[in-house]
Amino acid sequence: MAAKNWTTKEIEYIRKNALFAETNAVLNVDQLAKKLSRPSKSVEMKIYKMRKDGLLPKTDYTKSFEAAGRRFSPDEDKRIIAMYRQNETYKDIGESLGRSEQSISGRIFTLKKMDKLSGIIHRKIGQKKKYNWLLKISDLMKMVLFPTILI
C-alpha cells in the first residue's frame, strides 16, 4: 500500500487543532488521527516533520512540571555540584531538587564524565548510615561478649 500524501488542508488542520502541553508536546495525536482518518503513528511523524520545518514549536522538556523525564537545567547542575562538594548525600540532593536518588546518581555520573566534578572527593551514598549501623553492632557485640565489663 502506497503512502498517502499530506494535503495542505490536513497540515493546516494539525496546526490549528493540536493541543500543546507545557513542553509543546502534542496531547491529542489520537484525536487528530481519527479526524484525519490516518494512523496515529503517521500523524506523530507528520508533527515531527512540521517541527523540523518550523511549522510547529519544538518540544522543550526543561519546562515540564514533572521531574521524571525532564532534563536537568544548568541551575540544577550548579546546585548538584555545590551540594556534592559539601558532601551532601544523593538522597538529600534529590529531595532538594524534587528528583529521585537514582536520577541524581545518574546526573553526577554524567557530570563526572563531562569533567565538571573532577578532583572532588565525595563519600559514598549512605556512608554515614553504614558507619552508625556498624557502631551499633559493635556495641551489641561488646554487651554479648563482655557483659560483666559493662555492668
C-alpha angles and dihedrals in degrees: 000000000000121000114260113237118236116247123218087242091058092046091050090048090056092047093051100039106036112117112216129208122215087274092051090249111148109247101188104052093131093052092047090049092050093049092047093043091235133123115267091239090056091052091047090053092048090051089050091052092045089055091051090050092049095247092118130032117264118250116258112192093183086077093058116125090212118073093212109096094002116128119240113260122224089251091054090049090053091050092048091050092048094048091044090054089052089055094246114165120253088245092056092047090049093049092051091053099037091247134123123260088243093054090050090049090051093047092049089051089052092046089052090052089050088052093241092122101037117141095017116126115211132175119243123265111286095000090142091055092048091052092050090048091052090051091053091049092050090051090052091048090053091051092050098042099037109026095153094055093058095049 
